[in-house]
Every structure is written in C-alpha cells, then in structure tokens.
Amino acid sequence: MTKRSLLIAAASCFIVFAPAAYGRSAYDGSWDLVFVTQRGTCDSSYSFTVDVTNGIVTHPNLVRFRGYVAKSGAVRASVTVQDKYAAGAGKLFATSGQGTWSGHSGTARCSGYWTARRN
C-alpha cells in the first residue's frame, strides 16, 4: 500500500468514526449570558453573547474561551480575559439555561450563578 493510499484510508477512518458531538446540536445558535457575582469582590455582573455551533460554544472576541454543550444540554465552559478567569457548568434547555461559576479577577476570588437566553 502506498503512503498516499494509507493516508487516504486513515483520513477516511477519522471521518467515518468522528464523534456525533460534532454534528448539529439542538442548542446551536446565539445565546445571551448574564453572570452574577454572589461571593467575592468581582464586578457584580457580566453580560455577553456566545454562539453554539455543533455543540461547541465560542465567542468571536474572546480568544481563550472554551465550551461544550452535550446532547443532554449539560454545558461546561471557561474563559480567560487578561487577569480574569472563570469556569462554570450548568444546563441549557430549549430557550434558556442556568448554572454556577467560580473564578478570580486579579487576586479576588469570586463565584455566583449564570443565566442564558436564546436569541
């Protein structure tokens, strides 16, 4: 078998066996998020919009943003902006969602809850 044939066969295996998580998600679309600080001295709230595409959560301007929505609606995400970091988990439903988060802003430790509304 030539190297080219082997490469084509290997690539085909990756395509055929790619996980279903990378397929269209029921949660795909634009979501408005509000993060509320309940403990700590971080800003009282943060708001921004994220996009979900194939279950992957992204933000166009935040380079260090990672998130994933499972088929069940369970979501996990983290974001780093300069000296601020937050990670959270929760659940999305058809048009809304909620969860908790914790993180820090500089040396201040903070935590709270988040809500989501589909656009």
N, C-alpha and C positions, 0 to 999 in steps of 0.2 A: 504494500500500500504506500503510495507516495505521501510526502509531507502535506501536500495540498489536500489530498483525499482525507487524510487523518484530521486536518484542521476543519474541514467541512463537516465531517462526522461528529467531531467534538462540539462544534458550534451548534449543530442540529440537536444534540442531546441537551444543551443548555436551553435552547428554545422550547423543546418539547417538554422538558421537566421543570420549567420555570414555575415558581410557586404561584398559586392563584391570587395571592395578596397583591400581585402587580396588575391584576385585572381591574376593570371598572369597579368602583366602590359605591355602595348606596349612600355614602356620606360625601361623595365628590361635590365640589362647589366652593363657594365663598362663604366664610363664617366670620362674624364679628365676635371678638372675645373681649371680656372685661375681667381683669384680675383685681381682686380686692384684698388689701393687706389687713389682716386681723391681729397679727402679733408682730412686733418689731417696729423699727423706725424708718422703713422704706416708704416711698410715696404711697399715699392712701389708695390709689388705684392706677391701673394701666389699661389702656384700650388699644387694640389694633385688629386688623383683619388678616386672616390667613386663608390660603387656598388648600383644598384637599383634592388631589388627583391620584386616582388608583390607590387610595388609602394612604398616600404619603402626604404629610402636612408640610407646607412650605410658606415662606413669607418672602416677597420679592426683594426687600431691602435688608433683611437680616441674614447675613451670610452664615452665621453659626446658629442655625435653627434646625432642629431635628424633631420629627414627629411621625407617628404612625397610628392609624385607626384600623382596628381589627374588624372583621366581618360582624362581630357582635356589637360593635360600637365602642368597645373599650379603646381608650386613647391614652398615649403616653407621649410627652414632648419635653424638650429642654431648649433653652435659649441663653446665649451669652452675648451681651452688648457692653463693651468696654469693661468696667469693673462690676457689672451686674450679671447675676446668673440666677436662673430659676428652672425648676423641673416640676412637672406635675403629671397627674393622672386623673382619669375620670371616665365619663361615658357620654357619647353622643347618641341622640335619638333622631327622629326624622327631621325636626326643625329646631331643636335646642339641645343643650348639653350642660353638664356641670362637673365639677371636680375640685380637687385641692392642689395646692402648690406650696413649695418651700424654696428658699434660696437666700441670696445675700446681695446687698448693694454696698460695695466697699467692704467695711468690716461689720456692717449691721446685718444681723440675721433676721429673716422675715418669713412669714407664712400666711396663708389665707385660703380663699376659695376663688374659683373662676366660673364664669358662665359663658355660654356660647349661644348665638342665634344665627340660624342660616339666613343668608341674604337671598 
